[in-house]
Amino acid sequence: MAVIQDYDDPQEAWSGYKHFHKLYPMRELYVFHTSRTDVEVVEEFFSGVRQRT
């Protein structure tokens, strides 16, 4: 996991997320607030149906 960008404004962070997701649609992207001292990501197997994009 790596920090790819930092933001001061939540709206700017959301725009940045959408930008990076468009560039790299197959990558997992997460947004975390800096007030969190520990970052925990739990991966779960998804067995449902997803719509193709």
N, CA, C and O atoms as a CHARMM CRD file, in Angstrom:
* protein
*
  212
    1    1 MET  N      0.85100  -1.15200   0.00000 PROA 1      0.00000
    2    1 MET  CA     0.00000   0.00000   0.00000 PROA 1      0.00000
    3    1 MET  C      0.90700   1.22800   0.00000 PROA 1      0.00000
    4    1 MET  O      1.93800   1.25900   0.67100 PROA 1      0.00000
    5    2 ALA  N      0.50000   2.23200  -0.76500 PROA 2      0.00000
    6    2 ALA  CA     1.29500   3.44800  -0.87100 PROA 2      0.00000
    7    2 ALA  C      0.39400   4.66800  -0.95900 PROA 2      0.00000
    8    2 ALA  O     -0.71600   4.59800  -1.48800 PROA 2      0.00000
    9    3 VAL  N      0.87600   5.77400  -0.44100 PROA 3      0.00000
   10    3 VAL  CA     0.16600   7.04900  -0.57800 PROA 3      0.00000
   11    3 VAL  C      0.45300   7.57500  -1.97400 PROA 3      0.00000
   12    3 VAL  O      1.61300   7.69300  -2.36800 PROA 3      0.00000
   13    4 ILE  N     -0.59000   7.89100  -2.72100 PROA 4      0.00000
   14    4 ILE  CA    -0.38300   8.41000  -4.07100 PROA 4      0.00000
   15    4 ILE  C     -0.70600   9.89600  -4.18000 PROA 4      0.00000
   16    4 ILE  O     -0.29700  10.55700  -5.13500 PROA 4      0.00000
   17    5 GLN  N     -1.44200  10.42000  -3.19900 PROA 5      0.00000
   18    5 GLN  CA    -1.78000  11.84400  -3.22400 PROA 5      0.00000
   19    5 GLN  C     -2.33100  12.22400  -1.86200 PROA 5      0.00000
   20    5 GLN  O     -2.95900  11.40600  -1.19100 PROA 5      0.00000
   21    6 ASP  N     -2.09500  13.47100  -1.45200 PROA 6      0.00000
   22    6 ASP  CA    -2.74600  13.95200  -0.23400 PROA 6      0.00000
   23    6 ASP  C     -3.58900  15.17500  -0.58600 PROA 6      0.00000
   24    6 ASP  O     -3.27100  15.92300  -1.51000 PROA 6      0.00000
   25    7 TYR  N     -4.65200  15.36000   0.15900 PROA 7      0.00000
   26    7 TYR  CA    -5.61500  16.42800  -0.11800 PROA 7      0.00000
   27    7 TYR  C     -5.99800  17.12900   1.17600 PROA 7      0.00000
   28    7 TYR  O     -6.00200  16.52100   2.24600 PROA 7      0.00000
   29    8 ASP  N     -6.31800  18.40500   1.07000 PROA 8      0.00000
   30    8 ASP  CA    -6.82400  19.16800   2.20800 PROA 8      0.00000
   31    8 ASP  C     -8.33700  19.24600   2.21000 PROA 8      0.00000
   32    8 ASP  O     -8.95200  19.47800   3.25100 PROA 8      0.00000
   33    9 ASP  N     -8.93500  19.05400   1.05200 PROA 9      0.00000
   34    9 ASP  CA   -10.37700  19.21900   0.88300 PROA 9      0.00000
   35    9 ASP  C    -11.01500  17.87600   0.51400 PROA 9      0.00000
   36    9 ASP  O    -10.55500  17.21800  -0.41900 PROA 9      0.00000
   37   10 PRO  N    -12.07000  17.45500   1.23300 PROA 10     0.00000
   38   10 PRO  CA   -12.72000  16.17700   0.91200 PROA 10     0.00000
   39   10 PRO  C    -13.26100  16.10600  -0.51800 PROA 10     0.00000
   40   10 PRO  O    -13.19700  15.04600  -1.14100 PROA 10     0.00000
   41   11 GLN  N    -13.77800  17.18600  -1.03600 PROA 11     0.00000
   42   11 GLN  CA   -14.29100  17.18800  -2.42000 PROA 11     0.00000
   43   11 GLN  C    -13.14700  16.97500  -3.41100 PROA 11     0.00000
   44   11 GLN  O    -13.29700  16.27300  -4.41100 PROA 11     0.00000
   45   12 GLU  N    -12.00700  17.59000  -3.11600 PROA 12     0.00000
   46   12 GLU  CA   -10.83400  17.41800  -3.96500 PROA 12     0.00000
   47   12 GLU  C    -10.33900  15.96400  -3.89900 PROA 12     0.00000
   48   12 GLU  O     -9.90300  15.40400  -4.90500 PROA 12     0.00000
   49   13 ALA  N    -10.41200  15.36900  -2.71900 PROA 13     0.00000
   50   13 ALA  CA   -10.00700  13.96500  -2.56300 PROA 13     0.00000
   51   13 ALA  C    -10.91700  13.05200  -3.38700 PROA 13     0.00000
   52   13 ALA  O    -10.43900  12.12000  -4.03300 PROA 13     0.00000
   53   14 TRP  N    -12.21300  13.31500  -3.36700 PROA 14     0.00000
   54   14 TRP  CA   -13.16300  12.51000  -4.14600 PROA 14     0.00000
   55   14 TRP  C    -12.89600  12.65900  -5.64100 PROA 14     0.00000
   56   14 TRP  O    -12.94400  11.67900  -6.38400 PROA 14     0.00000
   57   15 SER  N    -12.61600  13.88600  -6.08200 PROA 15     0.00000
   58   15 SER  CA   -12.28300  14.11500  -7.49600 PROA 15     0.00000
   59   15 SER  C    -10.99800  13.38300  -7.86300 PROA 15     0.00000
   60   15 SER  O    -10.89600  12.80600  -8.94600 PROA 15     0.00000
   61   16 GLY  N    -10.02300  13.40700  -6.96700 PROA 16     0.00000
   62   16 GLY  CA    -8.77000  12.69500  -7.20900 PROA 16     0.00000
   63   16 GLY  C     -8.98200  11.19500  -7.28900 PROA 16     0.00000
   64   16 GLY  O     -8.38500  10.52300  -8.13000 PROA 16     0.00000
   65   17 TYR  N     -9.83400  10.66800  -6.41400 PROA 17     0.00000
   66   17 TYR  CA   -10.16400   9.23700  -6.45000 PROA 17     0.00000
   67   17 TYR  C    -10.75800   8.86500  -7.81200 PROA 17     0.00000
   68   17 TYR  O    -10.34500   7.88500  -8.43300 PROA 17     0.00000
   69   18 LYS  N    -11.73300   9.66100  -8.26600 PROA 18     0.00000
   70   18 LYS  CA   -12.37700   9.36300  -9.55600 PROA 18     0.00000
   71   18 LYS  C    -11.36700   9.44400 -10.69500 PROA 18     0.00000
   72   18 LYS  O    -11.41100   8.63300 -11.62000 PROA 18     0.00000
   73   19 HSD  N    -10.45800  10.41500 -10.63500 PROA 19     0.00000
   74   19 HSD  CA    -9.42700  10.57100 -11.67100 PROA 19     0.00000
   75   19 HSD  C     -8.52700   9.33600 -11.72900 PROA 19     0.00000
   76   19 HSD  O     -8.31000   8.77200 -12.80100 PROA 19     0.00000
   77   20 PHE  N     -8.00200   8.91500 -10.56500 PROA 20     0.00000
   78   20 PHE  CA    -7.12000   7.74900 -10.53800 PROA 20     0.00000
   79   20 PHE  C     -7.85600   6.46200 -10.88900 PROA 20     0.00000
   80   20 PHE  O     -7.28100   5.56700 -11.51000 PROA 20     0.00000
   81   21 HSD  N     -9.12500   6.36400 -10.49700 PROA 21     0.00000
   82   21 HSD  CA    -9.90300   5.16600 -10.83700 PROA 21     0.00000
   83   21 HSD  C    -10.12500   5.07900 -12.34400 PROA 21     0.00000
   84   21 HSD  O    -10.13600   3.98600 -12.91100 PROA 21     0.00000
   85   22 LYS  N    -10.30000   6.21900 -12.98700 PROA 22     0.00000
   86   22 LYS  CA   -10.46700   6.23200 -14.44100 PROA 22     0.00000
   87   22 LYS  C     -9.17400   5.82300 -15.14700 PROA 22     0.00000
   88   22 LYS  O     -9.20000   5.11000 -16.15100 PROA 22     0.00000
   89   23 LEU  N     -8.04300   6.28500 -14.60600 PROA 23     0.00000
   90   23 LEU  CA    -6.74600   5.93300 -15.19800 PROA 23     0.00000
   91   23 LEU  C     -6.38600   4.46300 -14.98300 PROA 23     0.00000
   92   23 LEU  O     -5.82700   3.81600 -15.86900 PROA 23     0.00000
   93   24 TYR  N     -6.71000   3.94700 -13.80300 PROA 24     0.00000
   94   24 TYR  CA    -6.33700   2.58300 -13.42100 PROA 24     0.00000
   95   24 TYR  C     -7.55600   1.84000 -12.88300 PROA 24     0.00000
   96   24 TYR  O     -7.64500   1.60900 -11.67700 PROA 24     0.00000
   97   25 PRO  N     -8.49300   1.46400 -13.74400 PROA 25     0.00000
   98   25 PRO  CA    -9.74800   0.86400 -13.26900 PROA 25     0.00000
   99   25 PRO  C     -9.59400  -0.49600 -12.58600 PROA 25     0.00000
  100   25 PRO  O    -10.48800  -0.90200 -11.84300 PROA 25     0.00000
  101   26 MET  N     -8.51500  -1.19600 -12.80900 PROA 26     0.00000
  102   26 MET  CA    -8.34500  -2.51700 -12.22100 PROA 26     0.00000
  103   26 MET  C     -7.60300  -2.47100 -10.87600 PROA 26     0.00000
  104   26 MET  O     -7.45200  -3.50500 -10.22500 PROA 26     0.00000
  105   27 ARG  N     -7.14500  -1.29700 -10.45800 PROA 27     0.00000
  106   27 ARG  CA    -6.41800  -1.17800  -9.19100 PROA 27     0.00000
  107   27 ARG  C     -7.37400  -0.91000  -8.04600 PROA 27     0.00000
  108   27 ARG  O     -8.42200  -0.29000  -8.22600 PROA 27     0.00000
  109   28 GLU  N     -7.00500  -1.38300  -6.87200 PROA 28     0.00000
  110   28 GLU  CA    -7.77700  -1.10800  -5.66300 PROA 28     0.00000
  111   28 GLU  C     -7.33200   0.24100  -5.13300 PROA 28     0.00000
  112   28 GLU  O     -6.14200   0.45500  -4.90300 PROA 28     0.00000
  113   29 LEU  N     -8.26700   1.14900  -4.93800 PROA 29     0.00000
  114   29 LEU  CA    -7.95600   2.47100  -4.40300 PROA 29     0.00000
  115   29 LEU  C     -8.73200   2.68700  -3.11800 PROA 29     0.00000
  116   29 LEU  O     -9.89900   2.30700  -3.01800 PROA 29     0.00000
  117   30 TYR  N     -8.08700   3.29500  -2.14000 PROA 30     0.00000
  118   30 TYR  CA    -8.72300   3.57700  -0.85800 PROA 30     0.00000
  119   30 TYR  C     -8.45400   5.02700  -0.48300 PROA 30     0.00000
  120   30 TYR  O     -7.41000   5.58200  -0.82700 PROA 30     0.00000
  121   31 VAL  N     -9.39300   5.63200   0.22000 PROA 31     0.00000
  122   31 VAL  CA    -9.22100   6.98300   0.74400 PROA 31     0.00000
  123   31 VAL  C     -9.33000   6.89500   2.25900 PROA 31     0.00000
  124   31 VAL  O    -10.30700   6.36500   2.78900 PROA 31     0.00000
  125   32 PHE  N     -8.32600   7.41500   2.95000 PROA 32     0.00000
  126   32 PHE  CA    -8.30900   7.39200   4.40600 PROA 32     0.00000
  127   32 PHE  C     -8.10200   8.79700   4.93800 PROA 32     0.00000
  128   32 PHE  O     -7.37700   9.59400   4.34400 PROA 32     0.00000
  129   33 HSD  N     -8.73700   9.09500   6.05100 PROA 33     0.00000
  130   33 HSD  CA    -8.55000  10.38500   6.70800 PROA 33     0.00000
  131   33 HSD  C     -7.28100  10.30100   7.56100 PROA 33     0.00000
  132   33 HSD  O     -6.99900   9.26700   8.16500 PROA 33     0.00000
  133   34 THR  N     -6.52800  11.38400   7.60500 PROA 34     0.00000
  134   34 THR  CA    -5.24400  11.37500   8.31500 PROA 34     0.00000
  135   34 THR  C     -5.39900  11.30500   9.82600 PROA 34     0.00000
  136   34 THR  O     -4.40600  11.12200  10.53100 PROA 34     0.00000
  137   35 SER  N     -6.60600  11.44300  10.34100 PROA 35     0.00000
  138   35 SER  CA    -6.79400  11.32200  11.78200 PROA 35     0.00000
  139   35 SER  C     -6.68400   9.86800  12.24400 PROA 35     0.00000
  140   35 SER  O     -6.56000   9.60700  13.44100 PROA 35     0.00000
  141   36 ARG  N     -6.72800   8.93100  11.31300 PROA 36     0.00000
  142   36 ARG  CA    -6.60700   7.51300  11.66500 PROA 36     0.00000
  143   36 ARG  C     -5.13700   7.17300  11.87500 PROA 36     0.00000
  144   36 ARG  O     -4.31200   7.38400  10.98600 PROA 36     0.00000
  145   37 THR  N     -4.81300   6.64900  13.04700 PROA 37     0.00000
  146   37 THR  CA    -3.41900   6.27800  13.31200 PROA 37     0.00000
  147   37 THR  C     -3.08600   4.91700  12.72300 PROA 37     0.00000
  148   37 THR  O     -1.94400   4.67200  12.33500 PROA 37     0.00000
  149   38 ASP  N     -4.06600   4.03700  12.65200 PROA 38     0.00000
  150   38 ASP  CA    -3.87100   2.70900  12.05800 PROA 38     0.00000
  151   38 ASP  C     -4.79900   2.56300  10.86100 PROA 38     0.00000
  152   38 ASP  O     -5.96400   2.96000  10.90000 PROA 38     0.00000
  153   39 VAL  N     -4.25600   1.98800   9.80500 PROA 39     0.00000
  154   39 VAL  CA    -5.04600   1.73900   8.60600 PROA 39     0.00000
  155   39 VAL  C     -5.27800   0.24000   8.51400 PROA 39     0.00000
  156   39 VAL  O     -4.32500  -0.53800   8.47700 PROA 39     0.00000
  157   40 GLU  N     -6.53600  -0.16500   8.47800 PROA 40     0.00000
  158   40 GLU  CA    -6.86900  -1.58600   8.39800 PROA 40     0.00000
  159   40 GLU  C     -7.79100  -1.80300   7.20500 PROA 40     0.00000
  160   40 GLU  O     -8.86600  -1.20900   7.11900 PROA 40     0.00000
  161   41 VAL  N     -7.36000  -2.65400   6.29500 PROA 41     0.00000
  162   41 VAL  CA    -8.14900  -2.99400   5.12200 PROA 41     0.00000
  163   41 VAL  C     -8.41300  -4.48700   5.17500 PROA 41     0.00000
  164   41 VAL  O     -7.47700  -5.28500   5.22000 PROA 41     0.00000
  165   42 VAL  N     -9.67900  -4.86800   5.17000 PROA 42     0.00000
  166   42 VAL  CA   -10.05500  -6.27200   5.20800 PROA 42     0.00000
  167   42 VAL  C    -10.55400  -6.66600   3.82300 PROA 42     0.00000
  168   42 VAL  O    -11.53600  -6.11500   3.32700 PROA 42     0.00000
  169   43 GLU  N     -9.87100  -7.61700   3.20900 PROA 43     0.00000
  170   43 GLU  CA   -10.29400  -8.09400   1.89700 PROA 43     0.00000
  171   43 GLU  C    -11.25100  -9.26000   2.08400 PROA 43     0.00000
  172   43 GLU  O    -10.98800 -10.17800   2.86100 PROA 43     0.00000
  173   44 GLU  N    -12.35400  -9.21100   1.36900 PROA 44     0.00000
  174   44 GLU  CA   -13.33500 -10.28100   1.43300 PROA 44     0.00000
  175   44 GLU  C    -13.61200 -10.79000   0.02300 PROA 44     0.00000
  176   44 GLU  O    -13.63200 -10.01600  -0.93500 PROA 44     0.00000
  177   45 PHE  N    -13.82000 -12.07600  -0.09300 PROA 45     0.00000
  178   45 PHE  CA   -14.13200 -12.67300  -1.38100 PROA 45     0.00000
  179   45 PHE  C    -15.54200 -12.27500  -1.79400 PROA 45     0.00000
  180   45 PHE  O    -16.48000 -12.39300  -1.00500 PROA 45     0.00000
  181   46 PHE  N    -15.69200 -11.80900  -3.01800 PROA 46     0.00000
  182   46 PHE  CA   -16.99800 -11.41200  -3.54800 PROA 46     0.00000
  183   46 PHE  C    -17.45100 -12.47400  -4.53600 PROA 46     0.00000
  184   46 PHE  O    -16.77000 -12.72600  -5.53000 PROA 46     0.00000
  185   47 SER  N    -18.58900 -13.09600  -4.27600 PROA 47     0.00000
  186   47 SER  CA   -19.06100 -14.16200  -5.15000 PROA 47     0.00000
  187   47 SER  C    -20.32300 -13.77400  -5.90300 PROA 47     0.00000
  188   47 SER  O    -20.97800 -14.62700  -6.50000 PROA 47     0.00000
  189   48 GLY  N    -20.66600 -12.49400  -5.88000 PROA 48     0.00000
  190   48 GLY  CA   -21.87600 -12.02400  -6.55300 PROA 48     0.00000
  191   48 GLY  C    -21.61400 -11.68000  -8.01200 PROA 48     0.00000
  192   48 GLY  O    -20.58100 -12.04100  -8.57600 PROA 48     0.00000
  193   49 VAL  N    -22.54700 -10.99000  -8.59800 PROA 49     0.00000
  194   49 VAL  CA   -22.46300 -10.59200  -9.99500 PROA 49     0.00000
  195   49 VAL  C    -22.20800  -9.09600 -10.04100 PROA 49     0.00000
  196   49 VAL  O    -22.89500  -8.31600  -9.38100 PROA 49     0.00000
  197   50 ARG  N    -21.21300  -8.70600 -10.82700 PROA 50     0.00000
  198   50 ARG  CA   -20.91400  -7.28700 -11.01000 PROA 50     0.00000
  199   50 ARG  C    -21.23900  -6.88100 -12.42500 PROA 50     0.00000
  200   50 ARG  O    -21.08000  -7.65800 -13.36700 PROA 50     0.00000
  201   51 GLN  N    -21.69400  -5.66100 -12.56000 PROA 51     0.00000
  202   51 GLN  CA   -22.01600  -5.13500 -13.88500 PROA 51     0.00000
  203   51 GLN  C    -20.72100  -4.78100 -14.60900 PROA 51     0.00000
  204   51 GLN  O    -19.81400  -4.19200 -14.02200 PROA 51     0.00000
  205   52 ARG  N    -20.64400  -5.14100 -15.87700 PROA 52     0.00000
  206   52 ARG  CA   -19.46400  -4.79300 -16.66400 PROA 52     0.00000
  207   52 ARG  C    -19.50700  -3.31900 -17.01000 PROA 52     0.00000
  208   52 ARG  O    -20.57500  -2.74800 -17.22900 PROA 52     0.00000
  209   53 THR  N    -18.31300  -2.70000 -17.05700 PROA 53     0.00000
  210   53 THR  CA   -18.24100  -1.28300 -17.40600 PROA 53     0.00000
  211   53 THR  C    -17.57000  -1.09000 -18.74100 PROA 53     0.00000
  212   53 THR  O    -17.42100   0.04300 -19.19800 PROA 53     0.00000
